[in-house]
Amino acid sequence: MMMGPYGYGYGITGGIGMFLMTVFWILILVGGIFILKWIFVDQGRQGQPYKEEDALEVLKKRYAKGEINKEEFEEKKKDLM
């Protein structure tokens, strides 16, 4: 290689260009890791079924809110057991 006015043929931005290319590939790699994490980990949480409350919990909440009285609560609780 012939040595020109700017060094060994890399031009005036040779070192900066190499640095920017390295940064570019690091960003691509990190971005790929985040995308894979989002696909396999975060999306997996969304696929879990919603846990429905069991009937006794609903009954207890209704009693606590005053929607049913004690007799109704005891009857329905006995039916559920």
Biopython code that builds the backbone (N, CA, C, O; Angstrom):
import numpy as np
from Bio.PDB.StructureBuilder import StructureBuilder

atoms = [
    (1, "MET", "N", (0.827, -1.167, 0.000)),
    (1, "MET", "CA", (0.000, 0.000, 0.000)),
    (1, "MET", "C", (0.874, 1.233, 0.000)),
    (1, "MET", "O", (1.903, 1.320, 0.669)),
    (2, "MET", "N", (0.419, 2.147, -0.762)),
    (2, "MET", "CA", (1.177, 3.398, -0.807)),
    (2, "MET", "C", (0.656, 4.344, 0.264)),
    (2, "MET", "O", (-0.538, 4.407, 0.557)),
    (3, "MET", "N", (1.574, 5.050, 0.815)),
    (3, "MET", "CA", (1.197, 5.998, 1.835)),
    (3, "MET", "C", (0.825, 7.308, 1.174)),
    (3, "MET", "O", (1.637, 7.934, 0.492)),
    (4, "GLY", "N", (-0.423, 7.715, 1.389)),
    (4, "GLY", "CA", (-0.886, 8.973, 0.821)),
    (4, "GLY", "C", (-0.811, 10.078, 1.859)),
    (4, "GLY", "O", (-0.202, 9.908, 2.915)),
    (5, "PRO", "N", (-1.433, 11.214, 1.555)),
    (5, "PRO", "CA", (-1.358, 12.343, 2.487)),
    (5, "PRO", "C", (-2.130, 12.094, 3.783)),
    (5, "PRO", "O", (-1.925, 12.811, 4.763)),
    (6, "TYR", "N", (-3.021, 11.087, 3.808)),
    (6, "TYR", "CA", (-3.835, 10.856, 5.008)),
    (6, "TYR", "C", (-3.466, 9.579, 5.751)),
    (6, "TYR", "O", (-4.211, 9.184, 6.649)),
    (7, "GLY", "N", (-2.412, 8.941, 5.445)),
    (7, "GLY", "CA", (-2.014, 7.736, 6.159)),
    (7, "GLY", "C", (-1.917, 6.555, 5.216)),
    (7, "GLY", "O", (-1.524, 6.720, 4.061)),
    (8, "TYR", "N", (-2.263, 5.385, 5.677)),
    (8, "TYR", "CA", (-2.080, 4.152, 4.937)),
    (8, "TYR", "C", (-3.310, 3.742, 4.140)),
    (8, "TYR", "O", (-3.667, 2.564, 4.169)),
    (9, "GLY", "N", (-3.952, 4.609, 3.458)),
    (9, "GLY", "CA", (-5.033, 4.274, 2.566)),
    (9, "GLY", "C", (-6.404, 4.174, 3.213)),
    (9, "GLY", "O", (-7.356, 3.790, 2.533)),
    (10, "TYR", "N", (-6.552, 4.497, 4.480)),
    (10, "TYR", "CA", (-7.847, 4.443, 5.140)),
    (10, "TYR", "C", (-8.613, 5.752, 4.992)),
    (10, "TYR", "O", (-9.789, 5.817, 5.350)),
    (11, "GLY", "N", (-8.003, 6.744, 4.496)),
    (11, "GLY", "CA", (-8.653, 8.037, 4.344)),
    (11, "GLY", "C", (-8.696, 8.790, 5.658)),
    (11, "GLY", "O", (-8.177, 8.332, 6.676)),
    (12, "ILE", "N", (-9.316, 9.936, 5.615)),
    (12, "ILE", "CA", (-9.337, 10.803, 6.790)),
    (12, "ILE", "C", (-10.245, 10.256, 7.900)),
    (12, "ILE", "O", (-10.058, 10.569, 9.076)),
    (13, "THR", "N", (-11.243, 9.424, 7.504)),
    (13, "THR", "CA", (-12.176, 8.900, 8.506)),
    (13, "THR", "C", (-11.966, 7.423, 8.769)),
    (13, "THR", "O", (-12.864, 6.770, 9.301)),
    (14, "GLY", "N", (-10.832, 6.880, 8.422)),
    (14, "GLY", "CA", (-10.586, 5.444, 8.570)),
    (14, "GLY", "C", (-10.797, 4.937, 9.975)),
    (14, "GLY", "O", (-11.520, 3.961, 10.175)),
    (15, "GLY", "N", (-10.199, 5.558, 10.933)),
    (15, "GLY", "CA", (-10.317, 5.111, 12.319)),
    (15, "GLY", "C", (-11.716, 5.328, 12.861)),
    (15, "GLY", "O", (-12.253, 4.482, 13.576)),
    (16, "ILE", "N", (-12.302, 6.463, 12.521)),
    (16, "ILE", "CA", (-13.660, 6.762, 12.990)),
    (16, "ILE", "C", (-14.655, 5.784, 12.363)),
    (16, "ILE", "O", (-15.567, 5.303, 13.035)),
    (17, "GLY", "N", (-14.476, 5.495, 11.084)),
    (17, "GLY", "CA", (-15.362, 4.555, 10.396)),
    (17, "GLY", "C", (-15.309, 3.174, 11.005)),
    (17, "GLY", "O", (-16.344, 2.529, 11.172)),
    (18, "MET", "N", (-14.120, 2.710, 11.339)),
    (18, "MET", "CA", (-13.982, 1.399, 11.968)),
    (18, "MET", "C", (-14.659, 1.388, 13.343)),
    (18, "MET", "O", (-15.319, 0.418, 13.716)),
    (19, "PHE", "N", (-14.483, 2.483, 14.087)),
    (19, "PHE", "CA", (-15.119, 2.591, 15.404)),
    (19, "PHE", "C", (-16.640, 2.578, 15.272)),
    (19, "PHE", "O", (-17.325, 1.876, 16.015)),
    (20, "LEU", "N", (-17.169, 3.358, 14.320)),
    (20, "LEU", "CA", (-18.617, 3.412, 14.129)),
    (20, "LEU", "C", (-19.177, 2.066, 13.670)),
    (20, "LEU", "O", (-20.280, 1.692, 14.068)),
    (21, "MET", "N", (-18.447, 1.348, 12.856)),
    (21, "MET", "CA", (-18.900, 0.030, 12.416)),
    (21, "MET", "C", (-18.947, -0.936, 13.597)),
    (21, "MET", "O", (-19.872, -1.741, 13.703)),
    (22, "THR", "N", (-17.962, -0.860, 14.478)),
    (22, "THR", "CA", (-17.954, -1.699, 15.674)),
    (22, "THR", "C", (-19.153, -1.367, 16.562)),
    (22, "THR", "O", (-19.834, -2.268, 17.050)),
    (23, "VAL", "N", (-19.407, -0.092, 16.767)),
    (23, "VAL", "CA", (-20.558, 0.332, 17.570)),
    (23, "VAL", "C", (-21.855, -0.155, 16.919)),
    (23, "VAL", "O", (-22.756, -0.625, 17.613)),
    (24, "PHE", "N", (-21.955, -0.046, 15.600)),
    (24, "PHE", "CA", (-23.132, -0.493, 14.862)),
    (24, "PHE", "C", (-23.407, -1.970, 15.116)),
    (24, "PHE", "O", (-24.543, -2.338, 15.418)),
    (25, "TRP", "N", (-22.404, -2.815, 15.003)),
    (25, "TRP", "CA", (-22.601, -4.248, 15.193)),
    (25, "TRP", "C", (-22.901, -4.602, 16.646)),
    (25, "TRP", "O", (-23.650, -5.540, 16.916)),
    (26, "ILE", "N", (-22.325, -3.864, 17.571)),
    (26, "ILE", "CA", (-22.651, -4.087, 18.986)),
    (26, "ILE", "C", (-24.122, -3.747, 19.225)),
    (26, "ILE", "O", (-24.819, -4.486, 19.920)),
    (27, "LEU", "N", (-24.601, -2.636, 18.656)),
    (27, "LEU", "CA", (-26.008, -2.259, 18.799)),
    (27, "LEU", "C", (-26.930, -3.295, 18.157)),
    (27, "LEU", "O", (-27.984, -3.612, 18.707)),
    (28, "ILE", "N", (-26.539, -3.822, 16.999)),
    (28, "ILE", "CA", (-27.333, -4.864, 16.345)),
    (28, "ILE", "C", (-27.411, -6.098, 17.244)),
    (28, "ILE", "O", (-28.483, -6.682, 17.403)),
    (29, "LEU", "N", (-26.295, -6.492, 17.824)),
    (29, "LEU", "CA", (-26.247, -7.662, 18.704)),
    (29, "LEU", "C", (-27.108, -7.457, 19.949)),
    (29, "LEU", "O", (-27.896, -8.333, 20.307)),
    (30, "VAL", "N", (-26.966, -6.316, 20.607)),
    (30, "VAL", "CA", (-27.746, -6.022, 21.812)),
    (30, "VAL", "C", (-29.234, -5.946, 21.470)),
    (30, "VAL", "O", (-30.069, -6.461, 22.214)),
    (31, "GLY", "N", (-29.565, -5.308, 20.355)),
    (31, "GLY", "CA", (-30.959, -5.232, 19.925)),
    (31, "GLY", "C", (-31.538, -6.611, 19.663)),
    (31, "GLY", "O", (-32.682, -6.883, 20.027)),
    (32, "GLY", "N", (-30.769, -7.474, 19.042)),
    (32, "GLY", "CA", (-31.226, -8.842, 18.788)),
    (32, "GLY", "C", (-31.488, -9.599, 20.074)),
    (32, "GLY", "O", (-32.458, -10.351, 20.173)),
    (33, "ILE", "N", (-30.630, -9.403, 21.056)),
    (33, "ILE", "CA", (-30.821, -10.061, 22.350)),
    (33, "ILE", "C", (-32.113, -9.572, 23.000)),
    (33, "ILE", "O", (-32.878, -10.378, 23.530)),
    (34, "PHE", "N", (-32.369, -8.260, 22.968)),
    (34, "PHE", "CA", (-33.596, -7.726, 23.555)),
    (34, "PHE", "C", (-34.836, -8.226, 22.821)),
    (34, "PHE", "O", (-35.852, -8.513, 23.453)),
    (35, "ILE", "N", (-34.765, -8.332, 21.509)),
    (35, "ILE", "CA", (-35.903, -8.835, 20.746)),
    (35, "ILE", "C", (-36.172, -10.297, 21.100)),
    (35, "ILE", "O", (-37.326, -10.682, 21.293)),
    (36, "LEU", "N", (-35.132, -11.106, 21.187)),
    (36, "LEU", "CA", (-35.314, -12.503, 21.565)),
    (36, "LEU", "C", (-35.874, -12.636, 22.979)),
    (36, "LEU", "O", (-36.734, -13.480, 23.231)),
    (37, "LYS", "N", (-35.390, -11.810, 23.893)),
    (37, "LYS", "CA", (-35.916, -11.824, 25.262)),
    (37, "LYS", "C", (-37.389, -11.457, 25.257)),
    (37, "LYS", "O", (-38.184, -12.090, 25.951)),
    (38, "TRP", "N", (-37.761, -10.458, 24.494)),
    (38, "TRP", "CA", (-39.157, -10.022, 24.422)),
    (38, "TRP", "C", (-40.043, -11.140, 23.861)),
    (38, "TRP", "O", (-41.142, -11.383, 24.361)),
    (39, "ILE", "N", (-39.556, -11.809, 22.830)),
    (39, "ILE", "CA", (-40.348, -12.865, 22.196)),
    (39, "ILE", "C", (-40.517, -14.060, 23.133)),
    (39, "ILE", "O", (-41.633, -14.550, 23.306)),
    (40, "PHE", "N", (-39.437, -14.533, 23.734)),
    (40, "PHE", "CA", (-39.488, -15.785, 24.471)),
    (40, "PHE", "C", (-39.819, -15.635, 25.952)),
    (40, "PHE", "O", (-40.372, -16.560, 26.546)),
    (41, "VAL", "N", (-39.500, -14.512, 26.557)),
    (41, "VAL", "CA", (-39.743, -14.362, 27.991)),
    (41, "VAL", "C", (-40.977, -13.521, 28.249)),
    (41, "VAL", "O", (-41.913, -13.989, 28.899)),
    (42, "ASP", "N", (-41.002, -12.292, 27.755)),
    (42, "ASP", "CA", (-42.097, -11.377, 28.049)),
    (42, "ASP", "C", (-43.410, -11.830, 27.420)),
    (42, "ASP", "O", (-44.461, -11.712, 28.049)),
    (43, "GLN", "N", (-43.374, -12.343, 26.201)),
    (43, "GLN", "CA", (-44.589, -12.818, 25.556)),
    (43, "GLN", "C", (-45.116, -14.068, 26.233)),
    (43, "GLN", "O", (-46.322, -14.310, 26.225)),
    (44, "GLY", "N", (-44.241, -14.860, 26.815)),
    (44, "GLY", "CA", (-44.667, -16.059, 27.521)),
    (44, "GLY", "C", (-45.537, -15.733, 28.718)),
    (44, "GLY", "O", (-46.441, -16.500, 29.050)),
    (45, "ARG", "N", (-45.284, -14.618, 29.367)),
    (45, "ARG", "CA", (-46.098, -14.217, 30.519)),
    (45, "ARG", "C", (-47.505, -13.851, 30.087)),
    (45, "ARG", "O", (-48.460, -14.103, 30.821)),
    (46, "GLN", "N", (-47.648, -13.267, 28.919)),
    (46, "GLN", "CA", (-48.965, -12.855, 28.450)),
    (46, "GLN", "C", (-49.821, -14.058, 28.081)),
    (46, "GLN", "O", (-51.048, -13.957, 28.074)),
    (47, "GLY", "N", (-49.209, -15.183, 27.776)),
    (47, "GLY", "CA", (-49.948, -16.353, 27.374)),
    (47, "GLY", "C", (-50.527, -17.150, 28.527)),
    (47, "GLY", "O", (-51.268, -18.107, 28.306)),
    (48, "GLN", "N", (-50.197, -16.767, 29.766)),
    (48, "GLN", "CA", (-50.711, -17.506, 30.903)),
    (48, "GLN", "C", (-52.198, -17.219, 31.066)),
    (48, "GLN", "O", (-52.636, -16.076, 30.940)),
    (49, "PRO", "N", (-52.959, -18.248, 31.344)),
    (49, "PRO", "CA", (-54.396, -18.031, 31.501)),
    (49, "PRO", "C", (-54.711, -17.224, 32.748)),
    (49, "PRO", "O", (-53.996, -17.296, 33.748)),
    (50, "TYR", "N", (-55.778, -16.464, 32.678)),
    (50, "TYR", "CA", (-56.235, -15.679, 33.818)),
    (50, "TYR", "C", (-56.801, -16.631, 34.860)),
    (50, "TYR", "O", (-57.664, -17.452, 34.550)),
    (51, "LYS", "N", (-56.329, -16.528, 36.068)),
    (51, "LYS", "CA", (-56.812, -17.409, 37.126)),
    (51, "LYS", "C", (-58.132, -16.854, 37.645)),
    (51, "LYS", "O", (-58.191, -15.775, 38.236)),
    (52, "GLU", "N", (-59.164, -17.609, 37.410)),
    (52, "GLU", "CA", (-60.473, -17.193, 37.895)),
    (52, "GLU", "C", (-60.553, -17.425, 39.397)),
    (52, "GLU", "O", (-59.946, -18.349, 39.939)),
    (53, "GLU", "N", (-61.311, -16.569, 40.045)),
    (53, "GLU", "CA", (-61.513, -16.746, 41.465)),
    (53, "GLU", "C", (-62.410, -17.959, 41.682)),
    (53, "GLU", "O", (-63.331, -18.218, 40.907)),
    (54, "ASP", "N", (-62.127, -18.679, 42.730)),
    (54, "ASP", "CA", (-63.015, -19.799, 43.008)),
    (54, "ASP", "C", (-64.314, -19.276, 43.620)),
    (54, "ASP", "O", (-64.381, -18.137, 44.084)),
    (55, "ALA", "N", (-65.317, -20.102, 43.614)),
    (55, "ALA", "CA", (-66.659, -19.681, 44.017)),
    (55, "ALA", "C", (-66.703, -19.198, 45.465)),
    (55, "ALA", "O", (-67.438, -18.264, 45.785)),
    (56, "LEU", "N", (-65.924, -19.829, 46.337)),
    (56, "LEU", "CA", (-65.932, -19.423, 47.744)),
    (56, "LEU", "C", (-65.370, -18.014, 47.916)),
    (56, "LEU", "O", (-65.872, -17.242, 48.732)),
    (57, "GLU", "N", (-64.333, -17.676, 47.154)),
    (57, "GLU", "CA", (-63.778, -16.322, 47.227)),
    (57, "GLU", "C", (-64.805, -15.284, 46.765)),
    (57, "GLU", "O", (-64.931, -14.221, 47.372)),
    (58, "VAL", "N", (-65.528, -15.590, 45.703)),
    (58, "VAL", "CA", (-66.563, -14.680, 45.210)),
    (58, "VAL", "C", (-67.646, -14.524, 46.264)),
    (58, "VAL", "O", (-68.128, -13.418, 46.512)),
    (59, "LEU", "N", (-68.022, -15.626, 46.878)),
    (59, "LEU", "CA", (-69.046, -15.600, 47.922)),
    (59, "LEU", "C", (-68.605, -14.740, 49.101)),
    (59, "LEU", "O", (-69.385, -13.948, 49.630)),
    (60, "LYS", "N", (-67.344, -14.902, 49.508)),
    (60, "LYS", "CA", (-66.812, -14.095, 50.622)),
    (60, "LYS", "C", (-66.824, -12.608, 50.289)),
    (60, "LYS", "O", (-67.158, -11.782, 51.138)),
    (61, "LYS", "N", (-66.462, -12.266, 49.054)),
    (61, "LYS", "CA", (-66.466, -10.860, 48.647)),
    (61, "LYS", "C", (-67.875, -10.293, 48.636)),
    (61, "LYS", "O", (-68.095, -9.160, 49.064)),
    (62, "ARG", "N", (-68.835, -11.078, 48.146)),
    (62, "ARG", "CA", (-70.226, -10.617, 48.123)),
    (62, "ARG", "C", (-70.746, -10.386, 49.538)),
    (62, "ARG", "O", (-71.472, -9.424, 49.790)),
    (63, "TYR", "N", (-70.372, -11.270, 50.458)),
    (63, "TYR", "CA", (-70.784, -11.113, 51.856)),
    (63, "TYR", "C", (-70.130, -9.882, 52.470)),
    (63, "TYR", "O", (-70.772, -9.129, 53.203)),
    (64, "ALA", "N", (-68.857, -9.684, 52.170)),
    (64, "ALA", "CA", (-68.138, -8.526, 52.708)),
    (64, "ALA", "C", (-68.714, -7.214, 52.185)),
    (64, "ALA", "O", (-68.726, -6.216, 52.906)),
    (65, "LYS", "N", (-69.193, -7.203, 50.936)),
    (65, "LYS", "CA", (-69.788, -5.995, 50.358)),
    (65, "LYS", "C", (-71.210, -5.757, 50.851)),
    (65, "LYS", "O", (-71.773, -4.679, 50.658)),
    (66, "GLY", "N", (-71.786, -6.773, 51.490)),
    (66, "GLY", "CA", (-73.150, -6.628, 51.973)),
    (66, "GLY", "C", (-74.199, -7.003, 50.940)),
    (66, "GLY", "O", (-75.378, -6.696, 51.118)),
    (67, "GLU", "N", (-73.797, -7.650, 49.884)),
    (67, "GLU", "CA", (-74.739, -8.060, 48.843)),
    (67, "GLU", "C", (-75.612, -9.219, 49.306)),
    (67, "GLU", "O", (-76.749, -9.365, 48.857)),
    (68, "ILE", "N", (-75.080, -10.039, 50.202)),
    (68, "ILE", "CA", (-75.869, -11.147, 50.751)),
    (68, "ILE", "C", (-75.750, -11.096, 52.266)),
    (68, "ILE", "O", (-74.774, -10.575, 52.804)),
    (69, "ASN", "N", (-76.754, -11.642, 52.952)),
    (69, "ASN", "CA", (-76.706, -11.646, 54.413)),
    (69, "ASN", "C", (-76.025, -12.921, 54.913)),
    (69, "ASN", "O", (-75.599, -13.768, 54.128)),
    (70, "LYS", "N", (-75.934, -13.035, 56.253)),
    (70, "LYS", "CA", (-75.200, -14.153, 56.841)),
    (70, "LYS", "C", (-75.866, -15.493, 56.535)),
    (70, "LYS", "O", (-75.180, -16.480, 56.266)),
    (71, "GLU", "N", (-77.183, -15.532, 56.574)),
    (71, "GLU", "CA", (-77.881, -16.783, 56.306)),
    (71, "GLU", "C", (-77.620, -17.256, 54.878)),
    (71, "GLU", "O", (-77.343, -18.432, 54.645)),
    (72, "GLU", "N", (-77.712, -16.330, 53.931)),
    (72, "GLU", "CA", (-77.446, -16.685, 52.531)),
    (72, "GLU", "C", (-76.007, -17.157, 52.358)),
    (72, "GLU", "O", (-75.727, -18.116, 51.639)),
    (73, "PHE", "N", (-75.097, -16.451, 53.043)),
    (73, "PHE", "CA", (-73.683, -16.829, 52.969)),
    (73, "PHE", "C", (-73.479, -18.252, 53.473)),
    (73, "PHE", "O", (-72.806, -19.054, 52.825)),
    (74, "GLU", "N", (-74.063, -18.565, 54.634)),
    (74, "GLU", "CA", (-73.885, -19.901, 55.218)),
    (74, "GLU", "C", (-74.514, -20.982, 54.337)),
    (74, "GLU", "O", (-73.944, -22.062, 54.185)),
    (75, "GLU", "N", (-75.686, -20.701, 53.755)),
    (75, "GLU", "CA", (-76.338, -21.667, 52.871)),
    (75, "GLU", "C", (-75.490, -21.956, 51.641)),
    (75, "GLU", "O", (-75.252, -23.109, 51.280)),
    (76, "LYS", "N", (-75.049, -20.896, 51.018)),
    (76, "LYS", "CA", (-74.266, -21.054, 49.786)),
    (76, "LYS", "C", (-72.912, -21.693, 50.077)),
    (76, "LYS", "O", (-72.399, -22.474, 49.276)),
    (77, "LYS", "N", (-72.346, -21.356, 51.220)),
    (77, "LYS", "CA", (-71.057, -21.946, 51.601)),
    (77, "LYS", "C", (-71.232, -23.462, 51.806)),
    (77, "LYS", "O", (-70.393, -24.257, 51.382)),
    (78, "LYS", "N", (-72.325, -23.840, 52.455)),
    (78, "LYS", "CA", (-72.604, -25.274, 52.673)),
    (78, "LYS", "C", (-72.783, -25.984, 51.342)),
    (78, "LYS", "O", (-72.314, -27.109, 51.168)),
    (79, "ASP", "N", (-73.473, -25.323, 50.384)),
    (79, "ASP", "CA", (-73.665, -25.917, 49.060)),
    (79, "ASP", "C", (-72.335, -26.132, 48.343)),
    (79, "ASP", "O", (-72.161, -27.113, 47.620)),
    (80, "LEU", "N", (-71.409, -25.214, 48.547)),
    (80, "LEU", "CA", (-70.120, -25.301, 47.850)),
    (80, "LEU", "C", (-69.199, -26.346, 48.468)),
    (80, "LEU", "O", (-68.338, -26.896, 47.780)),
    (81, "MET", "N", (-69.368, -26.621, 49.733)),
    (81, "MET", "CA", (-68.472, -27.566, 50.404)),
    (81, "MET", "C", (-68.841, -28.965, 50.121)),
    (81, "MET", "O", (-68.188, -29.888, 50.610)),
]
sb = StructureBuilder()
sb.init_structure("model")
sb.init_model(0)
sb.init_chain("A")
sb.init_seg("    ")
for serial, (resi, resn, name, xyz) in enumerate(atoms, 1):
    if name == "N":
        sb.init_residue(resn, " ", resi, " ")
    sb.init_atom(name, np.array(xyz, "f"), 0.0, 1.0, " ", f" {name:<3s}", serial, name[0])
structure = sb.get_structure()
